Amino acid sequence: MHSRPCETQEFVSTLKKHQKHLLRVPGCVGVALGKKEVRGEITEHLALVMFVDKKLAHPHPHAALPTQVDHLPVDVVERRFSFKQISARDYLFGQQIDPHARHDPLLCGIAIG
């Protein structure tokens, strides 16, 4: 079962509309549109996904995460995100390279910062 374009658009619109509010929910570290997970298995059903560092078996009633937003399902997924600095020196076939030296052929990549 694949999602219909109009169904996908409804999820995208709802996510855009509620993203800032969902990110303010205590414990939420990210939101996205994705496939619902059930007991670790990915299903074919779309859901608004809320990522949390740790799922709580019995959350405080005021901190409970929504199960629906605008009648669309919400899936809470435990996921920890981390950022890692990477360098061409570390990732070119295990060889250290000088990013300021001339390279032929040209070594492509990105730099942010």
C-alpha positions as CSV (number, residue, x, y, z in Angstrom):
1,M,0.0,0.0,0.0
2,H,1.5,3.3,-1.1
3,S,0.4,6.7,0.0
4,R,-1.6,8.9,-2.4
5,P,-0.1,12.3,-3.3
6,C,-3.1,14.1,-1.7
7,E,-2.6,12.1,1.5
8,T,1.1,13.0,1.5
9,Q,0.3,16.7,1.0
10,E,-2.0,16.6,3.9
11,F,0.7,15.3,6.2
12,V,3.3,17.8,4.8
13,S,0.8,20.7,5.4
14,T,0.0,19.5,8.9
15,L,3.7,19.1,9.8
16,K,4.5,22.6,8.6
17,K,1.6,24.0,10.5
18,H,2.5,22.3,13.8
19,Q,6.2,21.8,13.6
20,K,7.2,24.7,16.0
21,H,4.6,23.6,18.6
22,L,5.7,20.0,18.4
23,L,9.3,20.9,18.9
24,R,8.4,22.7,22.1
25,V,7.0,19.6,23.7
26,P,9.3,18.5,26.5
27,G,11.6,15.6,25.4
28,C,11.0,16.1,21.6
29,V,14.3,16.5,19.7
30,G,12.9,16.4,16.2
31,V,9.9,16.0,14.0
32,A,9.5,14.6,10.5
33,L,7.1,12.9,8.1
34,G,7.7,9.2,7.9
35,K,6.4,5.7,8.0
36,K,4.9,4.4,11.2
37,E,7.0,2.0,13.2
38,V,5.4,-0.8,15.2
39,R,7.6,-2.9,17.5
40,G,10.7,-1.9,15.5
41,E,9.1,-2.8,12.1
42,I,8.4,0.0,9.5
43,T,4.9,-0.1,8.2
44,E,3.4,1.4,5.0
45,H,1.3,3.9,7.0
46,L,2.4,7.5,7.0
47,A,2.7,9.3,10.3
48,L,4.0,12.5,11.8
49,V,7.1,11.3,13.6
50,M,8.2,12.9,16.9
51,F,11.8,11.9,17.9
52,V,12.6,11.7,21.6
53,D,15.8,10.9,23.4
54,K,14.0,8.5,25.7
55,K,10.5,7.0,25.6
56,L,8.8,7.0,29.0
57,A,6.5,4.1,29.9
58,H,4.4,6.3,32.1
59,P,4.9,10.0,31.2
60,H,3.5,12.7,33.5
61,P,0.0,13.6,32.1
62,H,1.2,17.1,31.3
63,A,4.2,15.8,29.4
64,A,2.3,13.1,27.4
65,L,3.1,13.3,23.7
66,P,0.2,13.5,21.3
67,T,-1.1,10.4,19.5
68,Q,-2.8,12.5,16.8
69,V,-2.4,16.0,15.3
70,D,-5.3,17.3,13.2
71,H,-6.7,13.7,13.1
72,L,-3.4,12.4,11.6
73,P,-1.4,9.7,13.5
74,V,1.7,10.6,15.5
75,D,4.5,8.1,15.9
76,V,7.0,8.6,18.8
77,V,10.4,7.2,18.0
78,E,13.3,7.0,20.4
79,R,16.3,8.3,18.5
80,R,19.5,10.1,19.6
81,F,21.0,12.5,17.2
82,S,24.6,13.6,17.3
83,F,26.8,15.7,15.1
84,K,30.2,14.6,14.1
85,Q,33.0,16.7,12.5
86,I,34.4,14.9,9.5
87,S,37.4,15.7,7.5
88,A,38.8,14.7,4.1
89,R,41.9,13.7,6.0
90,D,40.0,11.0,7.7
91,Y,37.8,9.7,4.9
92,L,39.8,9.3,1.7
93,F,40.7,5.7,1.4
94,G,42.3,5.8,4.9
95,Q,45.0,8.1,3.7
96,Q,45.8,11.5,5.2
97,I,45.5,14.3,2.6
98,D,46.2,18.0,2.7
99,P,43.0,19.9,2.0
100,H,45.0,22.9,0.9
101,A,47.2,21.1,-1.6
102,R,46.6,20.8,-5.3
103,H,44.7,17.6,-6.2
104,D,44.5,16.1,-9.7
105,P,41.9,14.7,-10.1
106,L,40.0,17.2,-8.0
107,L,38.7,15.8,-4.7
108,C,35.1,17.0,-4.2
109,G,33.3,17.6,-0.9
110,I,31.6,20.2,1.1
111,A,32.6,22.6,3.9
112,I,30.1,24.2,6.3
113,G,31.2,26.7,8.9
